[in-house]
Amino acid sequence: MKKVNVVVWVKACSVEFLSSGTIKQFYIRDCEVLLMNINHKFFCLDARCTHAGAPLEEGQLDGEVLTCPWHGSQFQVTDGKVIKGPAEKRLKTYPVNVKDDSVFIEL
């Protein structure tokens, strides 16, 4: 039997809930994700650092770079790529869509 991948878009929040420069963590369908608004463009990543599991919601967002609060690893928000270690593994990213003033994440 052939496996079929089903695309599921889940509403995370309203656009108003996530003002520009804001980072929020969500638990959606057994996934712990981080949603952020950078100049009215939305990005979604795994919510835990790939190095030691730190909660990235407590990290520092500077432009499109997210810095881990525990050991200073830095990630590119647009693609999850590691910019600076000690993390070596990139963060998983999730597609985001804004429709009717709501933010949806593809899980």
N, C-alpha and C positions, 0 to 999 in steps of 0.2 A: 504494500500500500504506500502510495506517495505521500510524503509529509507536505502539508500546506501551511505556510506562514501567514498568520492573520494579523493585519495591522490594526491596532487599537489606539484610538486617540482618546485620552482621558482629560477631562477638565481639571486643571489644577487650581485656578483662582481667577478673579476678575483682574483686568489690567490695572484698575485703580489700587488694588491691594498691593501691588508690587511697583512702587515708584522708582524712578530712575536712580541707579546706584545702590539698589537694595538687593540683598541676598536672603532667600527664605528656603528652609528645608521642608520637604513634604514626604509623607509616607503614602505611596499610592500603589495599590495592587502588589503588596509585598516588596516594593522597591523604595529605597531611601534615596531621594534625589534632591538636588539643589537647583533652584530656579533663580535666575538673576536677570535684572533689567539694566542694560547698559545703553544709555542714551536712546531709550525706547525701542531697543532691540533685545529680544529675549533669548536666553541660553539655558540649557539644562544639562547637568552633569551628575555623575555619582556623587553622593554627599560625603563620602569618607575618603580621606587621603589614602593613596595606594601604598604608602610607606609604612605607616603605623596605625592607620584607622582613625586619625583625628577628625573631629567634626568640622568640616570646612565652612559651615555656616558661621563659625567663630573666627574665620580667617579674614584677611585683609584683601579687598578688591581695589586694584589700582588700574584703571582703564580696563583692558581685557586680560589682565594677569591676576590670578587668585593665589595668595600666599597662605600656606598651611600655618595654623596657629601654634603647632607643637615644635616642628623642626625646620620650618622655613622653606619647605619644598614649594616650588612655584609652577603653576599650570596655566597654559593658554586656554582661556575660556571657550574660544571658538571651536577648538578641536580636541581639547583635553590633553594635548601634548605637554610633556614635562619640559620646563624651561630651565629649572635649577633643582638639583637633588637636595636631599638624599633619595627622594622617590625616583624610581627607574621606570615604573609602569604608568602609562597615560591613564587618564580618567575616561570612563565610558561617557559618551555624549548621547543625547536623545534629541530627535527632531522636535521643534516647537512651532506651533501655529497659533496665530491670533485671529479670532473670528468673533464678531458681534461683541466686542469688549471683553472677551474671555480668553485666557491663555490655556492652550491644550498641549499635552505632551504625548508623543508616540511611545508606547511601551510594548 
